[in-house]
Amino acid sequence: MGTVQLMSDRDVARQDMFKRVIKCMEDNVAIVVLQIALGEETALLSEKNGEITAECIRRNELKTSTKDEKPDSRAAMASLTYSYSRTLHALGRKKNIFELLNMSKDYYSSLVTMRYNPLGDKATEILGLLNKYKTDMIKYDITQEIIDDYESLIAEYKSTITDVDASHGDGVGATKDLEALFMHALNSIYIIDDIMEGIELKHPAFYNSYKAARNVFHFGVRHKKKSQKKGNSATFEI
């Protein structure tokens, strides 16, 4: 599987690096099995890398399910709410009903672009007024049956709001989880860095292949972890 998107360029580059490091360890398994700590840290890195991929898939599913969450229901709600509010305003003009004349004048364009909760609240306000003046509404061809249908539509719409809000909450949690997974994976990388520097003299070819795998490409500003050993100019991109 290729690198899962829905991450920053920095994180995409980091996950690519994780995969190269894991592959390097697999290619040098004969050495890794003799370095128990290295093997354990590589296993942890592989585990966290898999969890990062799974978390990205989960984020993608959340984005897909909430990107266009029932757009038709919102358009229908905005359309009916606008229509009924104008009818109520007409009644207010006809009978000089202060409450209806001072109702906020929301145009359809503003209603259809409202966030889910405010539109639901506006619809509930209009429903209350329709019920209050239901006798007068008959003259405008708005029957009790129509009002009841509108109430049912609002209830269904509000259940959609709950689903969307819950999904967005999950999305925030997913983002936090992803950040935490990257920090765990990077901690394993830092430990592997130290182990690799410790075995450089004994396994120079392995060390050099690790150093090549360890670089982070297309990362923008790169921070380097410098070797502390004298005479060694090695750096590891993070």
N, C-alpha and C positions, 0 to 999 in steps of 0.2 A: 504494500500500500504506500502511495506517495505521501508526502507531508500534508497533513490536514490543514486547510486554510482556516480562516476565522481567527487568526492570531496576528500579532504585529509582525513586521518584517524581522524584528530582533528575535522574537520567539521562534519564528519559522527557522531562522538561521541557527538558533540554539538547538532546536530539536534535530535539525539535520546533523549538527555536530554530535549530539548524543548517539545517533544511529551510526555515524562513522566510527565513533569510539567503541561502541558495542561490537561492530564488525571487526575492528582491529583486534579486540580481545578474542573474538572467535577464531580469527586467523592465526593467533598465537596461543592457542589453548594449551599447548604443551608446556609453555612457560607459566601461564596463568594458573594452572592447576597446582603448581608448586608454590605459588604465592597466595596462600589461603585468604589473606586480607584483601588482596586485589580481586580475587574471584568473588568474594562476598560483596564487595562494593560494586563490582560490575553487575552482579545479579540485582542489587538494589536499583542501580541505574536503569537496567532493562525493565524492571517492574514499574518504575515511575514513568519511564518513557511510554510504556503501554497504557498507563493510566492517563497520561496527557492526551494520547490519541483518542482514548475512549471519551474523555471529557470534552474534547473538541467535537466529536460526533454528537454528543448530547447537546452541546451548545448549538450546533447546526440544526438539530431537530427542533429545538426551542425556537430558533429564529424562523424556521420554515413554518412552524405551526402558528406563530403570532404575527408574522409579517403582514399578512392580509386577513387577519382574523375576522371572518364573517363581515366583509365590507358591505354586502347587500343589506344586512340587518341594520347597520348604522345609517345607510342611505334611506332606508324605508322609515326608520325612526325619525330621522331629521325631516323627511318630507311630510309625514303625518303631523309631527309636532308643529311644524311651521304652519301647515294648513289649519289645524285646530286653533292655534294661537291667533291667526288672522280672523277666524270666524268669531272667536271670543271678543276680539277687539272691535269687530263690527257691531256685536251686541252691545258692547260698552258705549259706542258712539250713539247707537239707536236709543238706548235707555239712560244714557248719561250715568253709567255705573263706574264710579271712581276707581274701584279695584281693577276693573278690566282696562280702563283707559290708561292707567299708570303701569300696566304690565310692561316689562322690558320688551322692546321691539327687536327681536333677533331675526335677521334675515336668513333665508335658507342656506346661503353660502357660509354664514358663520356657524350655523347649526351643524352642517355636515362635516365641518372641519374641527368641531369641538372634540376634546378628548372624551373617552368613554364615560367616565363618571359624571362630568358636568352635563352631558347630553341626557343621561339617564335622570339626573336631578331635574332638568328642565321639563322633560316629558312627564315626570311625576307631578310637578307643579301644574302643568296644563291639565292633566287627568283630574286633579282635585277640583279645578275650576269647571271642567266639563260636568262633573258630578254635581257640583254646587248649583249650576245653572242648566241642568239637564232638561228641565221643562221648557225653557226658552230655546234650547238647542234643537228641539224638534222642528221648529220653523226653519232651521238651517239644514234640515235633512241629516241631522246627527242624532240618531236614535240611541236608546239604552243599549241595544245590541252592538252598535258601533263603538260605543264607549267601553263596553265590556271587552270587545275584541282588542281595543287599544290597550286596555289594562293588561290583557294576556300578553300582548306584544312587548309591553314594558317589562313584565316579569321574565319573559324569555331573554330579552335584551340584557337585563341585569344579571342573569345567570352567565351570559357571555362575558360580561364585565369581570365577574369573579374568576372565570377561567383565564382570561387574558392577564389580569393582575397577578394571579398565582404563577402563571408562566413567566411573566417578567421578573417576579421575585426569584424564581428558579434560575433565571438567566443571570441575575446578580450573584447568586450563590455559586453558579458555575464559574463565573469570572474569578471569584475569590478562590475557589478550589483550584482553578488552573494556575493561578499565581503561586499558590502554596506548593503544588506539584513541581513547578519549575524550580522553586527554591530548594526542595528536597533533592531533585535531580542534580542541581548545580553543586549542592553540598557533596554529593557523591563524586562529582567531577573533581572538585578541589582536593578531596582525599586521594583520588586516583592520581592526580597531578603529583602529590607529594610522594606517593609510592613509586611512581615511574621515575621520578628524579633520584630516588634511592637506589634503583636497580639499573640506572643508565650505564654505569661502567661495566656491569656484568652482562647486560643484554643491549648493546648499543643499537643494533638493527631494529629490535622491537621498540626501543625508545624513540628512534627516529620516525618509525611508522606511526607511533602514537602521536608524536608531535605534529605530524602532517594531518592526521585525522582530527586533532584537537582544535585546529584553527577554526575560527568562526568567520565565514565569508558573508559579504553584503550585510554587515551589521551596523553600518553607519560609523559612529564614533566607537573605537575599540579601546577597551581597557586591558592592559597586559599585566599578568602576574609574573613577576621576574623571579628567576632562580636565585637563591641566596648563596649558591656555591661560587667561590672565586673562580674566575676564568671561564665560567659557563654563561653564554649569552642567550640561553634559551628563554623563550617567552611563551606563555599560553594565553590565547584569546579567551575572554569570558563573555 
